[in-house]
Amino acid sequence: MNPRPLTEREQTLIESYSHCQLAMTPQRFRSKWALTYPQMACVCDRSVPTVSFWFARGRLYRRPTKADLRHLAIMDFLLDHNEAIPPELKDLLCPPRQGGG
């Protein structure tokens, strides 16, 4: 299998993406969307206790990772633009579950 070479436009897209600072704090996300800790844990692929530490004060506080902030920002984008995203594009991004899900 030979990978396809990148076009100049694709290289520009990669360069732009590499500098993208897409991030949203859990506090900002939760002030905008009424998600529960279990739902936020599902979005970020974290445990519910981990999410609760993001909202804790003092010694119990844990900082979310860059990946967590990116997951929340992407979910915010998808929630904001859900109606404008064509179903075919949604299916490419997040394929429907096969079977009983």
C-alpha positions as CSV (number, residue, x, y, z in Angstrom):
1,M,0.0,0.0,0.0
2,N,1.4,3.3,-1.1
3,P,0.2,6.4,0.9
4,R,-1.1,9.2,-1.2
5,P,1.2,12.3,-1.3
6,L,-0.2,15.4,0.3
7,T,-1.3,18.3,-1.8
8,E,-0.3,21.9,-0.9
9,R,-3.8,22.5,0.4
10,E,-3.6,19.5,2.6
11,Q,-0.2,20.5,3.9
12,T,-1.6,24.0,4.7
13,L,-4.5,22.3,6.6
14,I,-2.1,20.2,8.6
15,E,0.0,23.3,9.4
16,S,-3.1,25.2,10.5
17,Y,-4.4,22.3,12.7
18,S,-1.0,21.9,14.4
19,H,-1.3,25.5,15.7
20,C,-5.0,25.1,16.7
21,Q,-5.5,25.7,20.4
22,L,-8.9,24.1,20.6
23,A,-9.7,23.9,24.3
24,M,-12.6,24.5,26.7
25,T,-12.5,24.2,30.5
26,P,-14.9,21.9,32.2
27,Q,-16.3,24.9,34.2
28,R,-17.0,26.8,31.0
29,F,-18.5,23.8,29.3
30,R,-20.7,23.0,32.3
31,S,-21.9,26.7,32.5
32,K,-23.0,26.4,28.9
33,W,-24.4,22.8,28.7
34,A,-26.3,20.9,31.4
35,L,-24.3,17.7,31.3
36,T,-23.9,15.6,34.4
37,Y,-20.5,14.4,35.6
38,P,-21.2,10.9,34.1
39,Q,-22.0,12.5,30.7
40,M,-18.8,14.6,30.8
41,A,-16.8,11.5,31.8
42,C,-18.2,9.7,28.8
43,V,-17.3,12.6,26.5
44,C,-13.8,12.7,27.7
45,D,-13.4,8.9,28.3
46,R,-12.6,9.5,32.0
47,S,-14.0,8.2,35.2
48,V,-16.7,10.1,37.1
49,P,-14.4,10.6,40.1
50,T,-11.8,12.2,37.7
51,V,-14.4,14.6,36.4
52,S,-15.5,15.5,39.9
53,F,-11.9,16.4,40.8
54,W,-12.0,19.0,38.0
55,F,-14.6,20.8,40.0
56,A,-13.1,20.3,43.4
57,R,-11.4,22.9,45.5
58,G,-8.1,22.9,47.3
59,R,-6.1,19.7,47.5
60,L,-8.7,17.6,45.8
61,Y,-8.6,19.7,42.6
62,R,-7.1,17.9,39.5
63,R,-6.3,19.8,36.3
64,P,-7.9,18.3,33.2
65,T,-5.4,17.2,30.5
66,K,-5.0,19.0,27.1
67,A,-6.9,16.0,25.6
68,D,-9.8,16.6,28.0
69,L,-10.0,20.3,27.1
70,R,-9.9,19.4,23.4
71,H,-12.7,16.8,23.8
72,L,-14.9,19.3,25.6
73,A,-14.2,21.9,22.9
74,I,-15.0,19.5,20.1
75,M,-18.2,18.4,21.9
76,D,-19.2,22.1,22.4
77,F,-18.6,22.6,18.6
78,L,-20.8,19.6,17.7
79,L,-23.6,20.7,20.1
80,D,-23.5,24.2,18.8
81,H,-23.5,23.2,15.1
82,N,-25.4,19.9,15.3
83,E,-28.2,21.0,12.9
84,A,-25.7,22.4,10.3
85,I,-23.6,19.3,10.1
86,P,-24.8,17.0,7.3
87,P,-25.6,13.4,8.5
88,E,-23.0,11.9,6.2
89,L,-20.3,14.0,7.8
90,K,-21.4,13.1,11.3
91,D,-21.3,9.4,10.3
92,L,-17.8,9.8,9.0
93,L,-16.7,11.6,12.2
94,C,-18.6,9.3,14.6
95,P,-19.8,6.1,12.9
96,P,-23.1,4.8,14.1
97,R,-22.8,1.9,16.6
98,Q,-23.4,-1.5,15.0
99,G,-25.7,-3.9,16.8
100,G,-27.8,-3.2,19.8
101,G,-26.4,0.3,20.6
